[in-house]
Amino acid sequence: MFKIFDCHCDTITKAMWSQQNIYKNNLHIDIEKLKTFEKAVQVFAIWLDEQYLGEAYKNTLKTIDFFNNQLDEYQKYISKSINENKIGAVLSIEGGEAIEGSLEKLRVFYEKGVRLLTLTWNYKNEIGNGALSGFDEGLSDFGKRVIKEMNSLNMIIDVSHLNVNGFWDVYKNTEKPFIATHSNSFSVCSHPRNLNDDQLKAIAETNSMVGVNLYPVFVDGDKGSLDNIIRHFDYIMNIIGDRNIGIGCDFDGISLCPENISDVTELCVLYNRVKEVWGRELADNIFYNNMFSFFIDKI
C-alpha cells in the first residue's frame, strides 16, 4: 500500500453529530480504513452547520473535546504527531465564525491544538467573505489582524472557500506560505470555489500549497471522473510545479463522491491512475511527501 496525507475531511463533526466514533463508523473515513495505508496523515476539520453558528466558539470547543477524547480512546492507533508510526491527526477549523471576532479566542484554539484555520466557509463572517457569499469585499481590518496573528502563532492560513478579493488580501498581508486545502482549477471547472490562474501563480510565488478536491461539483460539475481529476492535477502542476500540490479530498463533507471512489480506502484507484500517468515518485509526492514537507515544521 502507499502513504496518504489528506488535507481536508469533515469526519470529526459528522461522527460527533451522528453519535459515532472514529475507530469504525459508516462514514467515508475511520481508523480502520486509514489503517489500510502504509502511513496516513489526516487533517480533521471542524465545520459547523448554520444552526450551530449562534454559539460558534462554544460549539467548536465542544468538538475539540470530542476530537481529543477520541484520540485518547484510540491512542494505540492515532496521534497528533505526524512522525509516529501511527495515523497522524491534524486539527483544523473550517470557518472563522468560530473565533467570534476575537484574537484571544484564536489563540485559545491554537493552544488546544488547532493548526489550521479556513478563514471563511461559504458565508460572510468577521474575517471576510466566502466565495459563495455574494459579497466582493476582501478581508476586513479584523481579518488582516487575524492573518498577522496566525503568522505569529505559526498557524496555517487556509484560503479554500475565500472569495477572490479575500485571497488577494491574504497574499498581500501574510509573511508565510498558506494553503488551499481543498480547491481545484477554475480553468478546468468554472466553479467559484476553484482557483483561477492568477491565484495559482501567486501560490507558486509564495511556495504555498493546493490540495485537490474530489467533490464532483468542483471537478467537472458532473460525476467527478478520474480523467477530469487528472486534468486538475495536470493543469495545476503546469502552473505551480509538482512539489506544491497534494490532496484535500473533502470526505464526509461532500454529498456525492467521485467516480469509483466511495471512501478513503478507494483512493488506490486515483493513486494508481496518477502513477500510471506520471510514475510512482510523483504519485508518492502528490499523495504524501509534498504535504508532509509543508506541514512538518508547522505542527
C-alpha positions, 0 to 999 in steps of 0.5 A: 500500500502507499502513504496518504496525507489528506488535507481536508475531511469533515469526519470529526463533526459528522461522527460527533453529530451522528453519535459515532466514533472514529475507530469504525463508523459508516462514514467515508473515513475511520481508523480502520480504513486509514489503517489500510495505508502504509502511513496516513496523515489526516487533517480533521476539520471542524465545520459547523452547520448554520444552526450551530453558528449562534454559539460558534466558539462554544460549539467548536470547543465542544468538538475539540473535546470530542476530537481529543477524547477520541484520540485518547480512546484510540491512542494505540492507533492515532496521534497528533504527531505526524512522525509516529508510526501511527495515523497522524491527526491534524486539527483544523477549523473550517470557518472563522465564525468560530473565533467570534471576532476575537484574537484571544479566542484564536489563540485559545484554539491554537493552544488546544491544538488547532493548526489550521484555520479556513478563514471563511466557509461559504458565508460572510463572517468577521474575517471576510467573505466566502466565495459563495457569499455574494459579497466582493469585499476582501478581508476586513481590518479584523481579518488582516489582524487575524492573518498577522496573528496566525503568522505569529502563532505559526498557524496555517492560513487556509484560503479554500472557500475565500472569495477572490478579493479575500485571497488577494488580501491574504497574499498581500498581508501574510509573511508565510506560505498558506494553503488551499486545502481543498480547491481545484482549477477554475480553468478546468471547472468554472466553479467559484470555489476553484482557483483561477490562474492568477491565484495559482501563480501567486501560490507558486510565488509564495511556495504555498500549497493546493490540495485537490478536491474530489467533490464532483461539483468542483471537478467537472460539475458532473460525476467527478471522473478520474480523467477530469481529476487528472486534468486538475492535477495536470493543469495545476502542476503546469502552473505551480510545479509538482512539489506544491500540490497534494490532496484535500479530498473533502470526505464526509463533507461532500454529498456525492463522491467521485467516480469509483471512489466511495471512501478513503480506502478507494483512493488506490484507484486515483493513486494508481491512475496518477502513477500510471500517468506520471510514475510512482515518485510523483504519485508518492509526492502528490499523495504524501511527501509534498504535504508532509514537507509543508506541514512538518515544521508547522505542527 
